[in-house]
Amino acid sequence: ILLILTLLKMNLEIIHGELQEIKQLTLLSAKKALTMSDASLLTRLNKSHLYKLVCAKKIPYYKSQGGKLTYFEKAELEAWQLMHRVSTTDEIEAKAQTYCIGNKKGGKK
């Protein structure tokens, strides 16, 4: 019985954690301007990595009027996440065929 109670407690803690995350993400969906913590939750990048990206100016961000706080626009952050699309094999093959057809060497075209 003690083992069952321990397992139930662990499951409840996991469920509680997942509910907290769902609650945070739900609240996040209504926001336009995100704090560093919000951005970390949305992107699943830790704050340290986000700070490095901000310092290197590799991510779009805004500073508060005093310059102490960093904010992100949710739409820009989502667009930034989707910037580095990887082409499918079919797309790469189609580009290669187009290139080869248009760039024949020697002979008559």
C-alpha positions as CSV (number, residue, x, y, z in Angstrom):
1,I,0.0,0.0,0.0
2,L,2.9,2.4,0.8
3,L,4.3,1.7,-2.7
4,I,1.0,2.5,-4.3
5,L,0.6,5.7,-2.3
6,T,4.2,6.8,-3.3
7,L,3.5,6.1,-7.0
8,L,0.2,8.1,-6.8
9,K,2.0,11.0,-5.1
10,M,4.6,11.0,-7.9
11,N,2.0,10.9,-10.6
12,L,0.1,13.8,-8.9
13,E,3.3,15.8,-8.8
14,I,3.9,15.2,-12.5
15,I,0.3,16.1,-13.4
16,H,0.5,19.2,-11.3
17,G,3.7,20.3,-13.1
18,E,2.1,19.7,-16.5
19,L,-1.0,21.7,-15.5
20,Q,1.2,24.5,-14.3
21,E,3.0,24.5,-17.7
22,I,-0.3,24.5,-19.6
23,K,-1.5,27.4,-17.4
24,Q,1.6,29.4,-18.2
25,L,1.4,28.7,-21.9
26,T,-2.3,29.7,-21.9
27,L,-1.5,33.0,-20.2
28,L,1.4,33.4,-22.6
29,S,-0.9,33.1,-25.7
30,A,-2.7,36.3,-24.7
31,K,0.5,38.4,-24.4
32,K,2.1,40.4,-27.2
33,A,5.2,41.5,-25.3
34,L,7.2,38.8,-23.5
35,T,9.6,38.9,-20.7
36,M,12.8,36.9,-20.7
37,S,11.0,34.2,-18.6
38,D,8.1,34.1,-21.1
39,A,10.4,33.9,-24.1
40,S,12.3,31.1,-22.4
41,L,9.0,29.2,-21.9
42,L,7.9,29.8,-25.4
43,T,11.1,28.9,-27.2
44,R,12.2,26.2,-24.7
45,L,15.6,27.8,-24.6
46,N,17.1,28.6,-21.2
47,K,17.5,32.2,-20.1
48,S,21.3,32.0,-20.3
49,H,21.1,31.1,-24.0
50,L,18.6,33.8,-24.7
51,Y,20.9,36.4,-23.0
52,K,23.7,35.2,-25.2
53,L,21.6,35.6,-28.3
54,V,20.5,39.1,-27.2
55,C,24.1,40.1,-26.5
56,A,25.2,38.9,-30.0
57,K,22.1,40.6,-31.5
58,K,21.1,37.3,-33.1
59,I,17.5,37.5,-31.9
60,P,15.0,40.4,-32.2
61,Y,14.4,42.1,-28.9
62,Y,13.4,45.4,-27.2
63,K,14.8,47.2,-24.2
64,S,12.8,49.0,-21.6
65,Q,13.1,52.8,-21.4
66,G,15.7,52.6,-18.7
67,G,17.5,49.8,-20.7
68,K,17.4,47.3,-17.8
69,L,14.7,45.0,-18.9
70,T,14.6,42.9,-22.1
71,Y,11.4,42.2,-24.0
72,F,10.4,40.2,-27.0
73,E,7.5,40.5,-29.4
74,K,5.8,37.1,-29.6
75,A,5.2,37.2,-33.3
76,E,8.8,38.2,-34.0
77,L,10.1,35.5,-31.7
78,E,7.9,32.9,-33.5
79,A,9.1,34.1,-36.9
80,W,12.7,34.0,-35.7
81,Q,12.2,30.4,-34.6
82,L,11.0,29.5,-38.2
83,M,13.8,31.3,-40.0
84,H,16.2,28.4,-40.6
85,R,14.0,26.0,-42.5
86,V,15.6,22.8,-43.7
87,S,14.7,21.8,-47.2
88,T,13.2,18.3,-47.8
89,T,15.1,15.8,-49.9
90,D,12.5,16.2,-52.7
91,E,13.0,20.0,-52.7
92,I,16.8,19.6,-52.9
93,E,16.5,17.1,-55.8
94,A,14.2,19.4,-57.7
95,K,16.6,22.4,-57.3
96,A,19.5,20.2,-58.4
97,Q,17.5,19.1,-61.5
98,T,16.6,22.7,-62.3
99,Y,20.2,23.7,-61.9
100,C,21.5,20.9,-64.1
101,I,19.0,21.6,-66.9
102,G,19.7,25.3,-66.9
103,N,23.5,25.0,-66.7
104,K,24.5,22.5,-69.3
105,K,28.2,22.7,-70.2
106,G,29.4,22.4,-73.8
107,G,27.4,21.4,-76.7
108,K,24.4,23.3,-78.1
109,K,21.6,24.5,-75.9
